[in-house]
């Protein structure tokens, strides 16, 4: 199977997975206890107003008909329904809030990959030393401690005890947001020359991004260290040494590349999971992102917003996993050989 055919096959499977996800989350959102019409209009709303809202949301129809109408609106109009919280179309809310979460996740992914690979390499190079022991303790703590706990610790240390970083929102009051191009303040500030807004947005994202990345970073560091240590005494490294290759060349060109393959697969899943992990992070710092929007939708049983948010996260997760599979296929010659032989 060639790489293009592999990508097409994965995209086809992703469509079926996302269709199943839409059915599942549609059903779960509607069996959660509570009347969404009553929660939206309040306890004193008259019965006729509740009935009108239920008809508007198609809640008076069988659930299979509700799903059919929602799915047909999505494919024909790109319409995800109206949010009970914002009173706007859900797709408009997603366009507004998703860039903020994406910006945080991108920065967290950079911290996850950069620090995870760096710590893993250092730990392997100084294996069984005091430095290695420190890195391994940090890795265990990063994996065992939830990201929101790290965020609270960082806020107390670097937001209040030592006020180095801002801790709430996207920008400091008084700093004007840059003109909207992508919705990501750092990038929009750079594109429009508003460096003050870009730098201020970056400072606001440092603590939540590091807290969000710590779990995946620690796991990546452990996997990379384990892979390097396991491969150091393999036959091929001994052969390269016998040929007179320098230790740095063997490490960078052969040993590290082989050891990164399993870590990249795990890091890809961790990066995709950052969107889901951002739910609590955004709630803690009142960050105006899609995860905070989704959390409010769940708490208020905003059906259309719940389904829309979960579907965006599902599409993002599927896209990241496909990209990671392509990267792994490029890095691993064995996978490339299999695809050539089968094509």
C-alpha positions in Angstrom: 0.0 0.0 0.0 1.4 3.4 -1.0 1.5 6.3 1.3 -1.3 8.2 -0.6 -3.5 5.2 -0.4 -2.6 4.8 3.3 -3.7 8.4 3.9 -7.0 7.9 2.0 -7.7 4.7 3.9 -7.1 6.5 7.2 -9.3 9.4 6.3 -12.1 7.0 5.4 -11.8 5.2 8.7 -11.7 8.6 10.5 -15.0 9.5 8.8 -16.7 6.4 10.2 -15.2 7.0 13.6 -16.4 10.6 13.7 -19.9 9.5 12.6 -20.0 7.0 15.4 -18.7 9.7 17.8 -21.5 12.0 16.7 -24.2 9.4 17.4 -22.7 8.5 20.8 -22.3 12.1 22.0 -25.8 13.0 20.6 -27.4 10.2 22.6 -25.4 10.9 25.8 -26.1 14.6 25.7 -29.9 13.9 25.6 -30.0 11.3 28.4 -28.2 13.5 30.9 -30.7 14.4 33.6 -32.3 17.8 33.3 -34.5 19.7 31.0 -32.4 22.0 28.7 -35.4 24.3 28.0 -36.0 24.8 31.7 -32.3 25.3 32.4 -32.1 27.9 29.6 -35.3 29.9 30.4 -35.1 29.6 34.2 -37.5 28.1 36.8 -40.1 30.8 36.4 -40.6 30.5 32.7 -44.2 29.8 31.6 -45.0 26.4 30.1 -45.8 27.8 26.6 -42.3 29.3 26.4 -40.8 26.0 27.3 -42.9 24.2 24.7 -41.9 26.7 22.0 -38.2 26.2 22.8 -38.5 22.4 22.9 -40.1 22.6 19.4 -37.4 25.0 18.2 -34.8 22.4 19.4 -36.7 19.5 17.9 -36.9 18.0 21.4 -40.6 17.1 20.8 -39.5 14.6 18.1 -38.1 11.1 18.5 -34.4 11.0 19.2 -33.6 9.3 15.9 -35.4 12.1 14.0 -33.6 14.7 16.1 -30.3 13.2 15.0 -31.3 13.0 11.4 -32.4 16.6 11.3 -29.1 17.7 13.1 -27.0 15.7 10.6 -28.8 16.9 7.5 -28.5 20.5 8.7 -24.8 20.0 9.3 -24.1 18.5 5.8 -26.4 20.8 3.8 -25.9 24.1 5.7 -22.9 23.6 7.9 -25.3 24.3 10.7 -24.7 22.9 14.2 -27.7 24.4 15.9 -28.1 27.4 18.3 -26.4 27.6 21.7 -28.7 28.2 24.7 -26.0 30.1 26.5 -24.8 32.6 23.9 -28.0 32.6 21.7 -25.7 32.3 18.7 -25.1 29.6 16.2 -22.6 27.0 17.6 -20.4 27.2 14.6 -20.0 30.9 15.2 -19.0 30.2 18.8 -16.5 27.6 17.7 -14.9 30.0 15.3 -14.6 32.6 18.1 -13.3 30.3 20.9 -11.4 27.6 19.2 -8.3 29.7 18.2 -7.6 30.6 21.9 -7.5 26.9 22.8 -5.5 26.0 19.7 -3.0 28.7 20.6 -2.6 27.2 24.1 -2.3 23.7 22.8 0.3 24.6 20.2 2.5 26.2 22.8 1.9 23.3 25.2 2.9 20.9 22.3 6.1 22.8 21.8 6.9 22.5 25.5 5.9 18.8 25.5 8.1 17.8 22.5 11.0 20.1 23.2 11.4 19.5 26.9 10.3 15.8 26.7 13.0 15.0 24.1 15.6 17.1 25.8 15.1 15.6 29.3 15.0 12.1 27.8 18.3 12.6 26.0 20.0 14.1 29.1 18.7 11.4 31.3 20.0 8.7 29.0 23.4 10.4 28.6 23.8 10.6 32.4 22.1 7.3 33.1 22.4 5.9 36.6 23.8 9.2 37.9 22.4 11.8 40.3 21.3 13.9 37.4 19.4 11.0 36.0 17.8 10.3 39.3 16.5 13.9 39.5 15.1 13.8 36.0 13.4 10.5 36.7 11.8 11.9 39.9 10.5 14.9 38.0 9.1 12.5 35.3 7.3 10.5 37.9 5.8 13.6 39.5 4.8 14.9 36.1 2.9 11.8 35.3 1.3 11.2 38.7 0.1 14.8 39.3 -2.9 16.2 37.3 -2.2 19.2 35.1 -4.6 21.5 37.0 -2.7 20.8 40.3 0.5 21.9 38.6 -1.3 25.0 37.3 -2.5 25.9 40.8 1.1 25.4 42.1 2.5 27.6 39.3 -0.1 30.3 39.9 0.7 30.4 43.6 4.5 30.5 43.0 4.9 32.5 39.8 1.7 34.5 39.8 1.4 35.6 43.5 4.5 34.8 45.6 6.8 35.9 42.7 4.5 37.8 40.3 6.5 36.9 37.1 3.6 35.8 34.9 0.0 36.9 34.6 -2.5 34.3 35.5 -6.0 35.2 34.3 -7.5 35.7 30.9 -5.7 36.2 27.5 -4.5 39.8 27.9 -3.7 42.2 30.7 -6.4 44.9 31.1 -5.4 47.9 29.1 -3.6 45.9 26.4 -5.7 46.0 23.2 -6.1 42.8 21.3 -4.6 42.7 17.8 -6.9 42.9 14.8 -8.4 39.4 14.2 -6.8 37.4 11.4 -6.4 33.9 12.9 -7.9 34.5 16.3 -4.6 33.6 17.9 -3.3 36.7 19.7 0.4 35.8 19.5 0.3 35.2 15.7 -2.0 38.1 15.0 0.1 40.4 17.0 3.2 39.4 15.0 1.4 39.7 11.7 0.0 43.2 12.5 3.1 44.5 14.3 1.4 44.7 17.7 4.3 43.2 19.5 3.1 44.3 22.9 -0.2 42.3 22.6 1.8 39.3 21.1 4.2 39.3 24.1 1.5 39.8 26.7 -0.5 36.9 25.2 2.5 34.7 25.3 3.2 35.5 29.0 -0.4 34.6 29.8 0.0 31.2 28.1 3.3 30.2 29.7 2.0 28.8 33.0 -1.1 27.0 31.6 0.8 25.6 28.7 3.6 24.2 30.8 1.1 22.7 33.3 -0.8 21.2 30.4 2.3 19.7 28.9 3.9 18.3 32.0 2.2 14.9 31.9 3.0 14.2 28.3 6.5 15.7 28.6 7.3 13.4 31.5 6.0 10.3 29.7 8.0 11.2 26.5 11.2 11.7 28.5 10.8 8.3 30.2 10.1 6.5 26.9 13.0 8.2 25.1 15.4 7.5 28.0 14.3 3.8 28.0 14.7 3.5 24.2 18.2 5.0 24.1 19.4 2.9 27.0 18.0 -0.3 25.4 19.5 0.5 22.0 23.0 1.5 23.2 24.1 -2.1 23.4 22.4 -3.3 20.3 24.4 -5.0 17.6 24.1 -2.2 15.1 25.6 0.4 17.5 28.5 -2.0 18.2 29.0 -2.4 14.5 29.1 1.3 13.9 31.7 1.6 16.7 33.8 -1.1 15.0 33.7 0.9 11.8 35.1 3.9 13.6 32.1 6.1 13.7 32.2 8.8 16.4 30.0 8.5 19.4 28.2 11.7 18.6 27.5 10.6 15.0 26.2 7.2 16.2 24.0 8.9 18.8 22.5 11.7 16.6 22.1 9.8 13.3 21.2 6.3 14.3 20.6 5.8 18.0 18.3 8.8 18.6 16.2 8.4 15.4 15.5 4.7 16.3 14.6 5.6 19.9 12.3 8.5 18.9 9.9 6.4 16.9 7.9 4.9 19.8 8.1 8.3 21.7 6.7 10.2 18.7 3.6 7.9 18.6 3.0 8.4 22.3 3.6 12.2 22.0 1.2 12.4 19.2 -1.6 10.9 21.3 -0.6 13.2 24.2 -0.7 16.3 22.0 -4.1 15.3 20.7 -5.3 14.7 24.3 -4.2 18.3 25.2 -7.5 19.6 23.9 -9.5 17.4 26.3 -7.1 18.1 29.2 -7.6 21.9 28.6 -11.1 21.7 30.0 -10.1 22.1 33.6 -7.1 24.3 32.9 -9.2 26.9 31.1 -11.8 26.8 33.8 -9.2 27.5 36.6 -7.9 30.6 34.9 -11.2 31.7 33.2 -9.6 31.4 29.8 -12.0 32.2 27.0 -11.3 29.1 24.9 -13.3 26.3 23.4 -12.7 24.0 26.4 -14.1 26.5 28.8 -17.1 27.0 26.4 -17.6 23.3 26.3 -17.5 23.0 30.1 -20.1 25.7 30.5 -22.2 23.9 27.9 -22.0 20.6 29.9 -22.9 22.4 33.1 -25.9 24.1 31.5 -26.9 21.1 29.3 -26.5 23.2 26.2 -27.1 20.3 23.8 -26.0 21.8 20.5 -22.9 23.3 22.1 -21.9 20.0 23.7 -22.2 18.1 20.5 -20.4 20.8 18.5 -17.5 21.0 21.0 -16.9 17.3 21.2 -17.0 16.9 17.5 -14.4 19.6 17.0 -12.2 17.8 19.6 -12.8 14.5 17.8 -11.9 15.9 14.4 -8.7 17.4 15.9 -7.7 14.1 17.6 -8.3 12.2 14.4 -6.2 14.7 12.3 -3.3 14.6 14.7 -3.2 10.8 14.8 -3.1 10.6 11.0 -0.3 13.1 10.9 1.7 11.1 13.5 1.2 7.9 11.6 2.6 9.6 8.5 5.6 10.9 10.5 6.3 7.5 12.0 6.1 5.9 8.5 8.6 8.4 7.3 11.0 7.8 10.2 10.8 4.0 10.3 12.4 2.4 7.2 10.7 -0.9 8.0 7.3 0.7 7.5 8.4 2.3 4.2 9.7 -1.1 3.0 6.4 -2.8 3.9 4.4 -0.1 2.0 6.6 -0.5 -1.1 6.4 -4.3 -1.1 2.6 -4.3 -0.7 2.0 -1.6 -3.4 
